[in-house]
Amino acid sequence: MSTNAMTHTNESLKRIMKNVGSLSEEVMRWKPSEEEWSIMEITAYLVAAIPNWLSELKEPSMYSKQSEEHGDNQLEWSKTIKREELLKKLEALQAEIAQSVNQQTDVLLNARIQKYDVQIEKNLSKILHDK
């Protein structure tokens, strides 16, 4: 696999790691509103969903409602996981992605990741605005 095939997904994950890596536990758990997810919830969702997305992209017939629900269950998990553990899991995904992604799946996977990257950016913007 060429390095170029990994560019989009890796850049998105690096940006997320950079944005959340220096945040405190308190800031990561802050919710802009009752309806919006915290950065911790968004990141936990990504950690759970990315392996499911990879499976779906490699073998679309294996995707099921169950894998979608698995990601939703991570919102509960995000309430108890510690920041350091979550960041380690996010970083470990980069190695998994490097072994699984080709040019086509990189584009599709990155499109999904970017949706949540935008949510993280919005939360950061609100945090900075409130200070």
N, C-alpha and C positions, 0 to 999 in steps of 0.2 A: 504494500500500500504506500502510495506517495504521501509526502508531508503535505502537499497542497490539498489532498482530500480531507485532511483534518483541520484545515485553517478555520473555517467558520465556527464549528462546534468548539474547538479549543479556545478561540478568541472569546466566545461568549462565556465559557466557563471560567477563563482567566479573569474576565471583567467582573463576574459575579464574585469570585474568590477575593479579588482586590476590594470590591465594594463592601463585602460583609466581613472580611478577615480582620479588620481593625475595629469592628464595632463591639461594644460591650454586650454582655448578656441582656442587660436591661433594654438597651436600644434595639437589639434584635427582637425582643419580645413585645415591643411597643406596637399597638394597633392604632392606625389612623382613625378608625371608626369601628363600630361593632360589626359592620358588614364586610370590612376589608381585612385581609390577612396581614399578619405581622411578617417581618422579614424572616423570622425564624420559621414560621409556617410555610412561607413560600419556598425557602431553602429546603426544608424537610420534605415538602412535596416533590421538589426536583430530585432529591436523593432517592426517593421511593419510585418516582415515575420514570426516570431515565432508563433504568434497566428494563422496565416493562415496554417502553417505547422502542428500545433496541430490539427486544424480542419480536415486537410487532413488525418492525421494519424488516427484520431478517426473515420472518415467517408470518405473513399477515393472517393466515388461517388460525394461528395460535392465539391471537388477540381475543380477549373476551371482556365482558362486563366486569368479571371478577378482577382482572388486572387494573381496571379503572377504579374500582372500589378500593383496592389495595392502596392506591395512591391517596384516596380520600381519607382512609384510616390513618394516614401519616399525620394528619392535622392533630389527632389525639396524641400521637407519639411526640409531636413537636412540643407538647407541653412539659414533657419530662426529660427530653434529651438535653445534654449540656452543649454549649456552644462549641467547645473544643472537639467533642465527639462528632458533631454534625459537620464541622469543617473538614475533619479527617475523612469522613465518608464522601463528602463532595470531592475532595482531592483524589480519592481512590477511584472515583468514577472516570477520571481522565484516562487512567490506564485501561480500564474496561472498554471505554469508547475507542481508544487507540487500536485495540485488538479487533473491534467489531465493525467499525465504520468504514464505508467506502465513499466515493464521490457522491453517489446518489443519496445514500442514507445520511450523509453529512448535511446536505441541504435540508432534508426533511426533519432531521433531529434538531438542527439549529433553529429552524422556524418555530418549533415547539418551545425550545429553551428561551428564545428571545422574548416570547410572550411574558414569561415570568421575570426575565431580566428587566423588562420595562416596568413591571410592578415594583421590583426592588428599587429601581431608580426613582419612581414616583414617591415611594415611602421615604427614601433618603431626602428627597426634595422637601417633603413635608416636615421632616425632622429638622432640617436646616432652617426652614422658614419659621418654625416654632421657637427657635433659639434666639 
